[in-house]
């Protein structure tokens, strides 16, 4: 999970909202592997919530970023809902 987030941060870190964008991108990448939105939000949220707070993101906005990123997992083919 950390390597996925490092890759996402390296890809979008230079943008104005780089870490927020990399959080959503990391959620999407992890959802392709895990296949579950809930697992995605739990894993990525646990790692990124403190880092988002340290970078000045308000707590509700950070939660919304993780939730929005986790919802992208349903669009990727290995997701549980997509297969059913």
N, CA, C and O atoms as a CHARMM CRD file, in Angstrom:
* protein
*
  336
    1    1 UNK  N      0.82800  -1.18600   0.00000 PROA 1      0.00000
    2    1 UNK  CA     0.00000   0.00000   0.00000 PROA 1      0.00000
    3    1 UNK  C      0.87400   1.25100   0.00000 PROA 1      0.00000
    4    1 UNK  O      0.57900   2.22000  -0.69900 PROA 1      0.00000
    5    2 UNK  N      1.93100   1.22700   0.77300 PROA 2      0.00000
    6    2 UNK  CA     2.81300   2.39400   0.82300 PROA 2      0.00000
    7    2 UNK  C      3.45800   2.67400  -0.53600 PROA 2      0.00000
    8    2 UNK  O      3.62500   3.83100  -0.92000 PROA 2      0.00000
    9    3 UNK  N      3.81500   1.62500  -1.25100 PROA 3      0.00000
   10    3 UNK  CA     4.43400   1.81900  -2.56500 PROA 3      0.00000
   11    3 UNK  C      3.43400   2.39300  -3.56400 PROA 3      0.00000
   12    3 UNK  O      3.80400   3.20100  -4.41600 PROA 3      0.00000
   13    4 UNK  N      2.16700   1.98200  -3.46600 PROA 4      0.00000
   14    4 UNK  CA     1.14300   2.55800  -4.33500 PROA 4      0.00000
   15    4 UNK  C      0.97200   4.04700  -4.05900 PROA 4      0.00000
   16    4 UNK  O      0.84300   4.84700  -4.98500 PROA 4      0.00000
   17    5 UNK  N      0.97000   4.41100  -2.78700 PROA 5      0.00000
   18    5 UNK  CA     0.82900   5.82100  -2.43600 PROA 5      0.00000
   19    5 UNK  C      2.06200   6.61800  -2.84300 PROA 5      0.00000
   20    5 UNK  O      1.94200   7.76300  -3.27900 PROA 5      0.00000
   21    6 UNK  N      3.24200   6.02500  -2.70700 PROA 6      0.00000
   22    6 UNK  CA     4.45700   6.71400  -3.14800 PROA 6      0.00000
   23    6 UNK  C      4.43300   6.94500  -4.65800 PROA 6      0.00000
   24    6 UNK  O      4.82400   8.01000  -5.13500 PROA 6      0.00000
   25    7 UNK  N      3.97300   5.94300  -5.40200 PROA 7      0.00000
   26    7 UNK  CA     3.84900   6.09400  -6.85000 PROA 7      0.00000
   27    7 UNK  C      2.84800   7.18300  -7.20300 PROA 7      0.00000
   28    7 UNK  O      3.10800   8.01800  -8.06900 PROA 7      0.00000
   29    8 UNK  N      1.69800   7.17200  -6.52600 PROA 8      0.00000
   30    8 UNK  CA     0.67300   8.18100  -6.80300 PROA 8      0.00000
   31    8 UNK  C      1.16200   9.57200  -6.44200 PROA 8      0.00000
   32    8 UNK  O      0.88000  10.53300  -7.15900 PROA 8      0.00000
   33    9 UNK  N      1.89300   9.69400  -5.33500 PROA 9      0.00000
   34    9 UNK  CA     2.41300  10.99500  -4.93700 PROA 9      0.00000
   35    9 UNK  C      3.50200  11.47400  -5.89900 PROA 9      0.00000
   36    9 UNK  O      3.59900  12.67000  -6.17400 PROA 9      0.00000
   37   10 UNK  N      4.30700  10.56700  -6.40400 PROA 10     0.00000
   38   10 UNK  CA     5.32000  10.94500  -7.38300 PROA 10     0.00000
   39   10 UNK  C      4.67900  11.39800  -8.69100 PROA 10     0.00000
   40   10 UNK  O      5.22900  12.24700  -9.39100 PROA 10     0.00000
   41   11 UNK  N      3.52700  10.83900  -9.01900 PROA 11     0.00000
   42   11 UNK  CA     2.84000  11.19600 -10.25500 PROA 11     0.00000
   43   11 UNK  C      2.14100  12.54900 -10.17100 PROA 11     0.00000
   44   11 UNK  O      2.14300  13.31100 -11.13700 PROA 11     0.00000
   45   12 UNK  N      1.54500  12.84900  -9.01900 PROA 12     0.00000
   46   12 UNK  CA     0.72500  14.06000  -8.90400 PROA 12     0.00000
   47   12 UNK  C      1.20200  15.02100  -7.82600 PROA 12     0.00000
   48   12 UNK  O      0.52800  16.01800  -7.56200 PROA 12     0.00000
   49   13 UNK  N      2.31700  14.76100  -7.20700 PROA 13     0.00000
   50   13 UNK  CA     2.78000  15.57800  -6.08800 PROA 13     0.00000
   51   13 UNK  C      3.13900  17.00200  -6.44300 PROA 13     0.00000
   52   13 UNK  O      3.13500  17.86700  -5.56700 PROA 13     0.00000
   53   14 UNK  N      3.44800  17.27500  -7.69200 PROA 14     0.00000
   54   14 UNK  CA     3.84100  18.62300  -8.07100 PROA 14     0.00000
   55   14 UNK  C      2.64300  19.53200  -8.33400 PROA 14     0.00000
   56   14 UNK  O      2.82100  20.74200  -8.47500 PROA 14     0.00000
   57   15 UNK  N      1.43500  18.98700  -8.40500 PROA 15     0.00000
   58   15 UNK  CA     0.25100  19.80300  -8.60800 PROA 15     0.00000
   59   15 UNK  C     -0.10600  20.56300  -7.34400 PROA 15     0.00000
   60   15 UNK  O      0.42700  20.27700  -6.27100 PROA 15     0.00000
   61   16 UNK  N     -1.00500  21.52900  -7.46600 PROA 16     0.00000
   62   16 UNK  CA    -1.38100  22.36500  -6.33200 PROA 16     0.00000
   63   16 UNK  C     -1.98000  21.53700  -5.19800 PROA 16     0.00000
   64   16 UNK  O     -1.61500  21.72100  -4.03700 PROA 16     0.00000
   65   17 UNK  N     -2.87200  20.65100  -5.51700 PROA 17     0.00000
   66   17 UNK  CA    -3.47400  19.77400  -4.50400 PROA 17     0.00000
   67   17 UNK  C     -2.90300  18.37000  -4.65400 PROA 17     0.00000
   68   17 UNK  O     -3.64800  17.39200  -4.70300 PROA 17     0.00000
   69   18 UNK  N     -1.59600  18.27600  -4.72600 PROA 18     0.00000
   70   18 UNK  CA    -0.91700  17.03400  -5.07000 PROA 18     0.00000
   71   18 UNK  C     -1.20400  15.86800  -4.16400 PROA 18     0.00000
   72   18 UNK  O     -1.48400  14.77000  -4.64500 PROA 18     0.00000
   73   19 UNK  N     -1.14100  16.07700  -2.84200 PROA 19     0.00000
   74   19 UNK  CA    -1.33400  14.92300  -1.96400 PROA 19     0.00000
   75   19 UNK  C     -2.79200  14.49000  -1.92000 PROA 19     0.00000
   76   19 UNK  O     -3.07900  13.30200  -1.77200 PROA 19     0.00000
   77   20 UNK  N     -3.71200  15.43400  -2.04600 PROA 20     0.00000
   78   20 UNK  CA    -5.12200  15.06600  -2.12800 PROA 20     0.00000
   79   20 UNK  C     -5.41700  14.26400  -3.37700 PROA 20     0.00000
   80   20 UNK  O     -6.14800  13.27400  -3.33300 PROA 20     0.00000
   81   21 UNK  N     -4.85100  14.69100  -4.48000 PROA 21     0.00000
   82   21 UNK  CA    -5.02700  13.97200  -5.74000 PROA 21     0.00000
   83   21 UNK  C     -4.36100  12.60700  -5.68300 PROA 21     0.00000
   84   21 UNK  O     -4.89900  11.63000  -6.20300 PROA 21     0.00000
   85   22 UNK  N     -3.19800  12.53600  -5.05800 PROA 22     0.00000
   86   22 UNK  CA    -2.52300  11.24200  -4.95700 PROA 22     0.00000
   87   22 UNK  C     -3.26900  10.29300  -4.02500 PROA 22     0.00000
   88   22 UNK  O     -3.18700   9.07600  -4.19300 PROA 22     0.00000
   89   23 UNK  N     -3.99400  10.83100  -3.04800 PROA 23     0.00000
   90   23 UNK  CA    -4.81900   9.98100  -2.18900 PROA 23     0.00000
   91   23 UNK  C     -5.93400   9.32900  -2.99500 PROA 23     0.00000
   92   23 UNK  O     -6.17300   8.12700  -2.87000 PROA 23     0.00000
   93   24 UNK  N     -6.61100  10.11000  -3.81400 PROA 24     0.00000
   94   24 UNK  CA    -7.68700   9.56700  -4.65000 PROA 24     0.00000
   95   24 UNK  C     -7.11900   8.57500  -5.66700 PROA 24     0.00000
   96   24 UNK  O     -7.71300   7.52300  -5.90300 PROA 24     0.00000
   97   25 UNK  N     -5.98400   8.90000  -6.26500 PROA 25     0.00000
   98   25 UNK  CA    -5.34800   7.99400  -7.22600 PROA 25     0.00000
   99   25 UNK  C     -4.88400   6.70900  -6.53600 PROA 25     0.00000
  100   25 UNK  O     -5.03700   5.62100  -7.09100 PROA 25     0.00000
  101   26 UNK  N     -4.32500   6.82600  -5.34600 PROA 26     0.00000
  102   26 UNK  CA    -3.90700   5.64300  -4.59500 PROA 26     0.00000
  103   26 UNK  C     -5.08700   4.76100  -4.22600 PROA 26     0.00000
  104   26 UNK  O     -4.98400   3.53400  -4.25000 PROA 26     0.00000
  105   27 UNK  N     -6.21200   5.38700  -3.88400 PROA 27     0.00000
  106   27 UNK  CA    -7.42400   4.60900  -3.60300 PROA 27     0.00000
  107   27 UNK  C     -7.86600   3.83600  -4.83900 PROA 27     0.00000
  108   27 UNK  O     -8.24100   2.66700  -4.74700 PROA 27     0.00000
  109   28 UNK  N     -7.82100   4.48400  -5.98200 PROA 28     0.00000
  110   28 UNK  CA    -8.20500   3.80600  -7.21900 PROA 28     0.00000
  111   28 UNK  C     -7.28900   2.64600  -7.55300 PROA 28     0.00000
  112   28 UNK  O     -7.75100   1.58700  -7.97900 PROA 28     0.00000
  113   29 UNK  N     -5.99400   2.83800  -7.36500 PROA 29     0.00000
  114   29 UNK  CA    -5.03400   1.76500  -7.63800 PROA 29     0.00000
  115   29 UNK  C     -5.20700   0.60100  -6.67200 PROA 29     0.00000
  116   29 UNK  O     -5.14200  -0.56000  -7.07600 PROA 29     0.00000
  117   30 UNK  N     -5.42500   0.90800  -5.40500 PROA 30     0.00000
  118   30 UNK  CA    -5.60100  -0.16500  -4.41900 PROA 30     0.00000
  119   30 UNK  C     -6.92000  -0.89100  -4.64000 PROA 30     0.00000
  120   30 UNK  O     -7.01200  -2.09400  -4.39900 PROA 30     0.00000
  121   31 UNK  N     -7.94100  -0.17300  -5.09800 PROA 31     0.00000
  122   31 UNK  CA    -9.22500  -0.81800  -5.36300 PROA 31     0.00000
  123   31 UNK  C     -9.11500  -1.81400  -6.50700 PROA 31     0.00000
  124   31 UNK  O     -9.83500  -2.81200  -6.52700 PROA 31     0.00000
  125   32 UNK  N     -8.22700  -1.56000  -7.45700 PROA 32     0.00000
  126   32 UNK  CA    -8.01300  -2.52400  -8.54300 PROA 32     0.00000
  127   32 UNK  C     -7.43700  -3.83000  -8.02000 PROA 32     0.00000
  128   32 UNK  O     -7.66800  -4.89300  -8.59700 PROA 32     0.00000
  129   33 UNK  N     -6.69200  -3.75200  -6.93500 PROA 33     0.00000
  130   33 UNK  CA    -6.09100  -4.95400  -6.36400 PROA 33     0.00000
  131   33 UNK  C     -7.03800  -5.63700  -5.38800 PROA 33     0.00000
  132   33 UNK  O     -7.23500  -6.85000  -5.45500 PROA 33     0.00000
  133   34 UNK  N     -7.62900  -4.85200  -4.47400 PROA 34     0.00000
  134   34 UNK  CA    -8.44500  -5.41800  -3.40300 PROA 34     0.00000
  135   34 UNK  C     -9.82800  -5.84500  -3.89300 PROA 34     0.00000
  136   34 UNK  O    -10.31600  -6.90900  -3.51600 PROA 34     0.00000
  137   35 UNK  N    -10.45500  -5.03100  -4.72300 PROA 35     0.00000
  138   35 UNK  CA   -11.77400  -5.36700  -5.22200 PROA 35     0.00000
  139   35 UNK  C    -12.91100  -4.98100  -4.30100 PROA 35     0.00000
  140   35 UNK  O    -14.06800  -5.26100  -4.61300 PROA 35     0.00000
  141   36 UNK  N    -12.62000  -4.34300  -3.17000 PROA 36     0.00000
  142   36 UNK  CA   -13.64700  -3.97900  -2.20600 PROA 36     0.00000
  143   36 UNK  C    -13.50200  -2.51500  -1.81700 PROA 36     0.00000
  144   36 UNK  O    -12.40700  -2.06100  -1.48300 PROA 36     0.00000
  145   37 UNK  N    -14.60900  -1.77800  -1.86000 PROA 37     0.00000
  146   37 UNK  CA   -14.57800  -0.37000  -1.49100 PROA 37     0.00000
  147   37 UNK  C    -14.29500  -0.17800  -0.01000 PROA 37     0.00000
  148   37 UNK  O    -13.55200   0.72500   0.37600 PROA 37     0.00000
  149   38 UNK  N    -14.88900  -1.02700   0.81600 PROA 38     0.00000
  150   38 UNK  CA   -14.70300  -0.89400   2.26100 PROA 38     0.00000
  151   38 UNK  C    -13.25400  -1.17300   2.66700 PROA 38     0.00000
  152   38 UNK  O    -12.69200  -0.47000   3.50700 PROA 38     0.00000
  153   39 UNK  N    -12.66200  -2.18800   2.07300 PROA 39     0.00000
  154   39 UNK  CA   -11.25800  -2.49400   2.37000 PROA 39     0.00000
  155   39 UNK  C    -10.35100  -1.37800   1.88700 PROA 39     0.00000
  156   39 UNK  O     -9.35200  -1.05800   2.53100 PROA 39     0.00000
  157   40 UNK  N    -10.69600  -0.79200   0.76600 PROA 40     0.00000
  158   40 UNK  CA    -9.92800   0.31000   0.20100 PROA 40     0.00000
  159   40 UNK  C     -9.96800   1.52000   1.13100 PROA 40     0.00000
  160   40 UNK  O     -8.92700   2.10200   1.43800 PROA 40     0.00000
  161   41 UNK  N    -11.14800   1.89500   1.57500 PROA 41     0.00000
  162   41 UNK  CA   -11.28100   3.04900   2.46700 PROA 41     0.00000
  163   41 UNK  C    -10.57700   2.80600   3.79200 PROA 41     0.00000
  164   41 UNK  O     -9.97200   3.72300   4.34700 PROA 41     0.00000
  165   42 UNK  N    -10.64800   1.59400   4.30200 PROA 42     0.00000
  166   42 UNK  CA   -10.00200   1.28700   5.57600 PROA 42     0.00000
  167   42 UNK  C     -8.47900   1.32100   5.46600 PROA 42     0.00000
  168   42 UNK  O     -7.80400   1.89300   6.32200 PROA 42     0.00000
  169   43 UNK  N     -7.94900   0.71900   4.43000 PROA 43     0.00000
  170   43 UNK  CA    -6.49400   0.64200   4.28500 PROA 43     0.00000
  171   43 UNK  C     -5.87900   1.99300   3.94600 PROA 43     0.00000
  172   43 UNK  O     -4.93400   2.42800   4.60300 PROA 43     0.00000
  173   44 UNK  N     -6.40200   2.64800   2.93900 PROA 44     0.00000
  174   44 UNK  CA    -5.84700   3.93100   2.51400 PROA 44     0.00000
  175   44 UNK  C     -6.15300   5.01300   3.53600 PROA 44     0.00000
  176   44 UNK  O     -5.30700   5.86300   3.81400 PROA 44     0.00000
  177   45 UNK  N     -7.34900   4.98700   4.09300 PROA 45     0.00000
  178   45 UNK  CA    -7.71200   5.99000   5.09300 PROA 45     0.00000
  179   45 UNK  C     -6.84000   5.92900   6.32900 PROA 45     0.00000
  180   45 UNK  O     -6.46900   6.96000   6.88900 PROA 45     0.00000
  181   46 UNK  N     -6.51500   4.73300   6.74900 PROA 46     0.00000
  182   46 UNK  CA    -5.65800   4.55300   7.92900 PROA 46     0.00000
  183   46 UNK  C     -4.27300   5.16100   7.70800 PROA 46     0.00000
  184   46 UNK  O     -3.67000   5.69600   8.63800 PROA 46     0.00000
  185   47 UNK  N     -3.78600   5.07900   6.50900 PROA 47     0.00000
  186   47 UNK  CA    -2.44700   5.57900   6.21200 PROA 47     0.00000
  187   47 UNK  C     -2.45100   7.07700   5.93600 PROA 47     0.00000
  188   47 UNK  O     -1.57100   7.79500   6.41000 PROA 47     0.00000
  189   48 UNK  N     -3.42500   7.55000   5.18000 PROA 48     0.00000
  190   48 UNK  CA    -3.35700   8.92200   4.69000 PROA 48     0.00000
  191   48 UNK  C     -4.01500   9.96500   5.57500 PROA 48     0.00000
  192   48 UNK  O     -3.70500  11.14700   5.42700 PROA 48     0.00000
  193   49 UNK  N     -4.88900   9.60400   6.47000 PROA 49     0.00000
  194   49 UNK  CA    -5.61300  10.61300   7.25500 PROA 49     0.00000
  195   49 UNK  C     -4.65800  11.49100   8.06600 PROA 49     0.00000
  196   49 UNK  O     -4.82100  12.71100   8.08600 PROA 49     0.00000
  197   50 UNK  N     -3.68700  10.91000   8.72100 PROA 50     0.00000
  198   50 UNK  CA    -2.73100  11.70900   9.49600 PROA 50     0.00000
  199   50 UNK  C     -1.85300  12.56500   8.59000 PROA 50     0.00000
  200   50 UNK  O     -1.56800  13.72100   8.90400 PROA 50     0.00000
  201   51 UNK  N     -1.42900  11.99800   7.47300 PROA 51     0.00000
  202   51 UNK  CA    -0.57900  12.75500   6.54200 PROA 51     0.00000
  203   51 UNK  C     -1.34100  13.91100   5.91000 PROA 51     0.00000
  204   51 UNK  O     -0.76800  14.97600   5.68200 PROA 51     0.00000
  205   52 UNK  N     -2.62900  13.71600   5.62400 PROA 52     0.00000
  206   52 UNK  CA    -3.43000  14.80500   5.08200 PROA 52     0.00000
  207   52 UNK  C     -3.60200  15.91000   6.11800 PROA 52     0.00000
  208   52 UNK  O     -3.56000  17.09300   5.77900 PROA 52     0.00000
  209   53 UNK  N     -3.79400  15.53100   7.37300 PROA 53     0.00000
  210   53 UNK  CA    -3.91200  16.52200   8.44000 PROA 53     0.00000
  211   53 UNK  C     -2.63800  17.32400   8.63100 PROA 53     0.00000
  212   53 UNK  O     -2.68800  18.52900   8.87400 PROA 53     0.00000
  213   54 UNK  N     -1.49800  16.65900   8.52200 PROA 54     0.00000
  214   54 UNK  CA    -0.21200  17.34500   8.65400 PROA 54     0.00000
  215   54 UNK  C      0.01400  18.35100   7.52700 PROA 54     0.00000
  216   54 UNK  O      0.69100  19.36200   7.71800 PROA 54     0.00000
  217   55 UNK  N     -0.54200  18.07900   6.37400 PROA 55     0.00000
  218   55 UNK  CA    -0.36100  18.97100   5.22600 PROA 55     0.00000
  219   55 UNK  C     -1.40700  20.07600   5.15600 PROA 55     0.00000
  220   55 UNK  O     -1.43400  20.84300   4.19400 PROA 55     0.00000
  221   56 UNK  N     -2.26700  20.16400   6.16500 PROA 56     0.00000
  222   56 UNK  CA    -3.20700  21.27200   6.24400 PROA 56     0.00000
  223   56 UNK  C     -4.60300  21.00600   5.71600 PROA 56     0.00000
  224   56 UNK  O     -5.41300  21.93000   5.63900 PROA 56     0.00000
  225   57 UNK  N     -4.90300  19.77800   5.35300 PROA 57     0.00000
  226   57 UNK  CA    -6.25000  19.46500   4.89900 PROA 57     0.00000
  227   57 UNK  C     -7.17100  19.34900   6.11100 PROA 57     0.00000
  228   57 UNK  O     -6.81300  18.67500   7.07700 PROA 57     0.00000
  229   58 UNK  N     -8.34500  19.98400   6.09400 PROA 58     0.00000
  230   58 UNK  CA    -9.29900  19.80700   7.20400 PROA 58     0.00000
  231   58 UNK  C     -9.77100  18.35700   7.27300 PROA 58     0.00000
  232   58 UNK  O     -9.84400  17.67500   6.25100 PROA 58     0.00000
  233   59 UNK  N    -10.09000  17.89300   8.46700 PROA 59     0.00000
  234   59 UNK  CA   -10.48500  16.50000   8.68300 PROA 59     0.00000
  235   59 UNK  C    -11.69900  16.08800   7.83100 PROA 59     0.00000
  236   59 UNK  O    -11.66400  15.01500   7.22800 PROA 59     0.00000
  237   60 UNK  N    -12.77700  16.90100   7.75700 PROA 60     0.00000
  238   60 UNK  CA   -13.90800  16.48100   6.91100 PROA 60     0.00000
  239   60 UNK  C    -13.53700  16.37400   5.42800 PROA 60     0.00000
  240   60 UNK  O    -14.01500  15.48100   4.72900 PROA 60     0.00000
  241   61 UNK  N    -12.68900  17.28100   4.95800 PROA 61     0.00000
  242   61 UNK  CA   -12.27700  17.23400   3.55200 PROA 61     0.00000
  243   61 UNK  C    -11.39700  16.01000   3.29500 PROA 61     0.00000
  244   61 UNK  O    -11.50900  15.37700   2.24600 PROA 61     0.00000
  245   62 UNK  N    -10.53200  15.67700   4.23500 PROA 62     0.00000
  246   62 UNK  CA    -9.69000  14.48600   4.09300 PROA 62     0.00000
  247   62 UNK  C    -10.54000  13.22000   4.06400 PROA 62     0.00000
  248   62 UNK  O    -10.26200  12.30100   3.29400 PROA 62     0.00000
  249   63 UNK  N    -11.57200  13.17100   4.89800 PROA 63     0.00000
  250   63 UNK  CA   -12.48100  12.02000   4.88900 PROA 63     0.00000
  251   63 UNK  C    -13.21700  11.92100   3.56300 PROA 63     0.00000
  252   63 UNK  O    -13.42800  10.82300   3.04700 PROA 63     0.00000
  253   64 UNK  N    -13.60800  13.06100   3.01300 PROA 64     0.00000
  254   64 UNK  CA   -14.30600  13.06800   1.73000 PROA 64     0.00000
  255   64 UNK  C    -13.38600  12.60200   0.60000 PROA 64     0.00000
  256   64 UNK  O    -13.83200  11.91400  -0.31900 PROA 64     0.00000
  257   65 UNK  N    -12.10700  12.97400   0.66300 PROA 65     0.00000
  258   65 UNK  CA   -11.15900  12.51400  -0.35500 PROA 65     0.00000
  259   65 UNK  C    -11.02200  10.99500  -0.33500 PROA 65     0.00000
  260   65 UNK  O    -11.03900  10.35100  -1.38300 PROA 65     0.00000
  261   66 UNK  N    -10.88600  10.43000   0.85600 PROA 66     0.00000
  262   66 UNK  CA   -10.73300   8.97300   0.96400 PROA 66     0.00000
  263   66 UNK  C    -12.01500   8.27500   0.52300 PROA 66     0.00000
  264   66 UNK  O    -11.96200   7.26300  -0.17600 PROA 66     0.00000
  265   67 UNK  N    -13.16700   8.80900   0.92900 PROA 67     0.00000
  266   67 UNK  CA   -14.44400   8.18900   0.54500 PROA 67     0.00000
  267   67 UNK  C    -14.65600   8.25700  -0.96500 PROA 67     0.00000
  268   67 UNK  O    -15.09900   7.28400  -1.57500 PROA 67     0.00000
  269   68 UNK  N    -14.34400   9.40000  -1.56900 PROA 68     0.00000
  270   68 UNK  CA   -14.50300   9.53600  -3.02100 PROA 68     0.00000
  271   68 UNK  C    -13.54300   8.62100  -3.76300 PROA 68     0.00000
  272   68 UNK  O    -13.90900   8.01900  -4.77300 PROA 68     0.00000
  273   69 UNK  N    -12.32800   8.51700  -3.27100 PROA 69     0.00000
  274   69 UNK  CA   -11.36400   7.62600  -3.90700 PROA 69     0.00000
  275   69 UNK  C    -11.75700   6.17100  -3.77300 PROA 69     0.00000
  276   69 UNK  O    -11.55700   5.38300  -4.69800 PROA 69     0.00000
  277   70 UNK  N    -12.31500   5.80900  -2.63000 PROA 70     0.00000
  278   70 UNK  CA   -12.73100   4.42200  -2.42500 PROA 70     0.00000
  279   70 UNK  C    -13.91200   4.06400  -3.31900 PROA 70     0.00000
  280   70 UNK  O    -14.04800   2.91500  -3.74000 PROA 70     0.00000
  281   71 UNK  N    -14.76700   5.04300  -3.61200 PROA 71     0.00000
  282   71 UNK  CA   -15.92000   4.77700  -4.48000 PROA 71     0.00000
  283   71 UNK  C    -15.51500   4.52400  -5.92100 PROA 71     0.00000
  284   71 UNK  O    -16.29700   3.96300  -6.68800 PROA 71     0.00000
  285   72 UNK  N    -14.31200   4.92500  -6.30600 PROA 72     0.00000
  286   72 UNK  CA   -13.86200   4.63600  -7.66400 PROA 72     0.00000
  287   72 UNK  C    -13.55900   3.15400  -7.84800 PROA 72     0.00000
  288   72 UNK  O    -13.44700   2.67100  -8.97500 PROA 72     0.00000
  289   73 UNK  N    -13.43000   2.44300  -6.74500 PROA 73     0.00000
  290   73 UNK  CA   -13.13100   1.01800  -6.82200 PROA 73     0.00000
  291   73 UNK  C    -14.22800   0.20300  -7.46300 PROA 73     0.00000
  292   73 UNK  O    -13.96300  -0.86100  -8.02200 PROA 73     0.00000
  293   74 UNK  N    -15.44900   0.67900  -7.39300 PROA 74     0.00000
  294   74 UNK  CA   -16.55900  -0.07000  -7.98700 PROA 74     0.00000
  295   74 UNK  C    -16.51800  -0.02600  -9.51700 PROA 74     0.00000
  296   74 UNK  O    -17.17100  -0.83200 -10.18000 PROA 74     0.00000
  297   75 UNK  N    -15.75500   0.91000 -10.07000 PROA 75     0.00000
  298   75 UNK  CA   -15.67700   1.04700 -11.52200 PROA 75     0.00000
  299   75 UNK  C    -14.63900   0.13900 -12.16100 PROA 75     0.00000
  300   75 UNK  O    -14.65100  -0.06300 -13.37500 PROA 75     0.00000
  301   76 UNK  N    -13.74200  -0.40900 -11.35100 PROA 76     0.00000
  302   76 UNK  CA   -12.68700  -1.25000 -11.90600 PROA 76     0.00000
  303   76 UNK  C    -13.16200  -2.70700 -11.98700 PROA 76     0.00000
  304   76 UNK  O    -13.84900  -3.17100 -11.07700 PROA 76     0.00000
  305   77 UNK  N    -12.82200  -3.41700 -13.02500 PROA 77     0.00000
  306   77 UNK  CA   -13.35000  -4.76800 -13.24900 PROA 77     0.00000
  307   77 UNK  C    -13.12900  -5.79300 -12.14200 PROA 77     0.00000
  308   77 UNK  O    -14.01300  -6.63000 -11.96200 PROA 77     0.00000
  309   78 UNK  N    -12.04700  -5.80600 -11.39400 PROA 78     0.00000
  310   78 UNK  CA   -11.99200  -6.85300 -10.37300 PROA 78     0.00000
  311   78 UNK  C    -12.80700  -6.55300  -9.11800 PROA 78     0.00000
  312   78 UNK  O    -12.71200  -7.30300  -8.14700 PROA 78     0.00000
  313   79 UNK  N    -13.61000  -5.47600  -9.10300 PROA 79     0.00000
  314   79 UNK  CA   -14.37900  -5.15800  -7.90400 PROA 79     0.00000
  315   79 UNK  C    -15.48400  -6.19200  -7.68900 PROA 79     0.00000
  316   79 UNK  O    -16.00200  -6.77400  -8.64200 PROA 79     0.00000
  317   80 UNK  N    -15.82700  -6.40500  -6.44500 PROA 80     0.00000
  318   80 UNK  CA   -16.82500  -7.41400  -6.09600 PROA 80     0.00000
  319   80 UNK  C    -18.19800  -7.06400  -6.69800 PROA 80     0.00000
  320   80 UNK  O    -18.87000  -7.92700  -7.26200 PROA 80     0.00000
  321   81 UNK  N    -18.60400  -5.79100  -6.57400 PROA 81     0.00000
  322   81 UNK  CA   -19.91300  -5.37700  -7.10300 PROA 81     0.00000
  323   81 UNK  C    -19.95300  -5.48000  -8.63500 PROA 81     0.00000
  324   81 UNK  O    -20.98900  -5.82100  -9.20500 PROA 81     0.00000
  325   82 UNK  N    -18.85900  -5.19500  -9.28200 PROA 82     0.00000
  326   82 UNK  CA   -18.80800  -5.25500 -10.74600 PROA 82     0.00000
  327   82 UNK  C    -18.94600  -6.69500 -11.23600 PROA 82     0.00000
  328   82 UNK  O    -19.60100  -6.94900 -12.24700 PROA 82     0.00000
  329   83 UNK  N    -18.34200  -7.62200 -10.53200 PROA 83     0.00000
  330   83 UNK  CA   -18.40800  -9.03000 -10.93500 PROA 83     0.00000
  331   83 UNK  C    -19.81400  -9.59400 -10.71300 PROA 83     0.00000
  332   83 UNK  O    -20.33000 -10.33900 -11.54600 PROA 83     0.00000
  333   84 UNK  N    -20.42000  -9.23400  -9.59400 PROA 84     0.00000
  334   84 UNK  CA   -21.78700  -9.73800  -9.28900 PROA 84     0.00000
  335   84 UNK  C    -22.75600  -9.12900 -10.25900 PROA 84     0.00000
  336   84 UNK  O    -23.95300  -9.40800 -10.19200 PROA 84     0.00000
